């Protein structure tokens, strides 16, 4: 009986969060969690540098503006990657070139850059 009550509580919590727009699925942050240890201070600093650079990155801002999207953080970057089919070929190239540039300038190792680039390029794309 306790198991059934726990199951209902968990299901209700998940449904409530999704219904309220509080779904915690965020692929850009998930790529960071999957491809390195946030316990590693250097890695955590690189993640922080990447995330804090997003709102002021003019390439991201301009590419996002081209399809009327904001660019304030990793959630917006995720939405932009997800909607890349709506971008011109030039802006699509600029988006992924800038992701590569930002990964490099944020201090990630070459292996981490490759892993993150692959992870970002595997985010599902929708029209």
C-alpha positions as CSV (number, residue, x, y, z in Angstrom):
1,X,0.0,0.0,0.0
2,X,2.9,2.3,0.8
3,X,4.4,1.7,-2.6
4,X,1.2,2.6,-4.4
5,X,0.9,5.8,-2.4
6,X,4.5,6.7,-3.2
7,X,4.0,6.0,-6.9
8,X,0.9,8.2,-7.0
9,X,2.8,11.0,-5.2
10,X,5.7,10.8,-7.6
11,X,3.4,10.7,-10.7
12,X,1.5,13.7,-9.4
13,X,4.7,15.6,-8.7
14,X,5.9,15.0,-12.3
15,X,2.6,15.9,-13.9
16,X,2.3,19.0,-11.8
17,X,5.8,20.2,-12.7
18,X,5.2,19.6,-16.4
19,X,1.8,21.2,-16.3
20,X,3.3,24.3,-14.6
21,X,6.1,24.5,-17.1
22,X,8.7,23.5,-14.5
23,X,10.1,20.5,-16.5
24,X,13.7,20.2,-15.5
25,X,14.8,18.7,-18.9
26,X,17.4,21.2,-20.3
27,X,19.7,19.5,-22.8
28,X,22.5,22.1,-22.7
29,X,23.0,21.8,-19.0
30,X,22.5,18.0,-19.3
31,X,25.4,17.9,-21.8
32,X,27.6,19.6,-19.1
33,X,26.5,17.1,-16.5
34,X,27.0,14.1,-18.7
35,X,30.4,15.0,-20.0
36,X,32.3,16.1,-17.0
37,X,32.3,16.4,-13.2
38,X,30.9,19.4,-11.6
39,X,33.0,18.4,-8.6
40,X,36.1,19.4,-10.6
41,X,36.6,23.1,-9.9
42,X,38.2,23.8,-13.3
43,X,35.4,22.1,-15.1
44,X,32.8,23.9,-13.1
45,X,34.6,27.2,-13.8
46,X,34.5,26.4,-17.5
47,X,30.8,25.7,-17.4
48,X,30.2,28.9,-15.5
49,X,32.2,30.9,-18.0
50,X,30.2,29.3,-20.9
51,X,26.9,30.0,-19.2
52,X,27.7,33.6,-18.2
53,X,28.9,34.4,-21.7
54,X,25.7,33.4,-23.4
55,X,23.6,36.6,-22.8
56,X,26.3,38.9,-24.1
57,X,27.4,36.8,-27.0
58,X,26.5,38.9,-30.0
59,X,26.5,36.0,-32.4
60,X,24.0,34.1,-30.3
61,X,21.9,37.2,-29.7
62,X,21.8,38.1,-33.5
63,X,21.0,34.5,-34.6
64,X,18.3,34.3,-32.0
65,X,16.8,37.7,-33.1
66,X,16.6,36.4,-36.6
67,X,13.8,34.1,-35.5
68,X,12.4,36.3,-32.8
69,X,13.9,34.5,-29.8
70,X,15.6,35.9,-26.7
71,X,19.1,34.8,-25.7
72,X,19.6,35.0,-21.9
73,X,21.0,31.6,-21.0
74,X,21.3,27.9,-21.6
75,X,17.5,27.4,-21.9
76,X,17.4,29.9,-24.7
77,X,20.4,28.3,-26.4
78,X,18.7,24.9,-26.2
79,X,15.5,26.4,-27.8
80,X,17.7,28.0,-30.6
81,X,19.5,24.7,-31.3
82,X,16.1,22.9,-31.2
83,X,14.7,25.4,-33.8
84,X,17.8,25.4,-36.1
85,X,15.7,24.3,-39.1
86,X,14.1,27.8,-38.9
87,X,17.5,29.4,-39.3
88,X,19.1,30.4,-42.6
89,X,22.0,28.1,-43.6
90,X,24.4,31.0,-42.7
91,X,22.9,31.5,-39.2
92,X,22.9,27.7,-38.6
93,X,26.6,27.6,-39.4
94,X,27.2,30.7,-37.2
95,X,25.4,29.1,-34.3
96,X,27.5,26.0,-34.2
97,X,30.7,27.8,-35.0
98,X,30.0,30.1,-32.1
99,X,29.3,27.2,-29.8
100,X,32.7,25.8,-30.7
101,X,34.4,29.2,-30.1
102,X,32.7,29.6,-26.8
103,X,33.6,26.1,-25.6
104,X,37.2,26.8,-26.5
105,X,37.3,30.3,-24.9
106,X,35.6,29.0,-21.7
107,X,38.6,26.8,-20.9
108,X,37.3,23.3,-21.7
109,X,39.9,20.7,-22.7
110,X,39.9,19.6,-26.4
111,X,38.2,16.3,-25.4
112,X,35.5,18.2,-23.4
113,X,35.0,20.5,-26.4
114,X,34.5,17.6,-28.7
115,X,32.1,15.8,-26.3
116,X,30.0,18.9,-25.7
117,X,29.9,19.7,-29.4
118,X,28.7,16.2,-30.2
119,X,26.2,16.4,-27.4
120,X,24.8,19.8,-28.5
121,X,24.6,18.6,-32.1
122,X,22.5,15.6,-31.0
123,X,19.8,17.8,-29.3
124,X,16.6,16.9,-31.2
125,X,15.7,19.5,-33.9
126,X,12.2,20.6,-34.7
127,X,10.8,23.1,-37.2
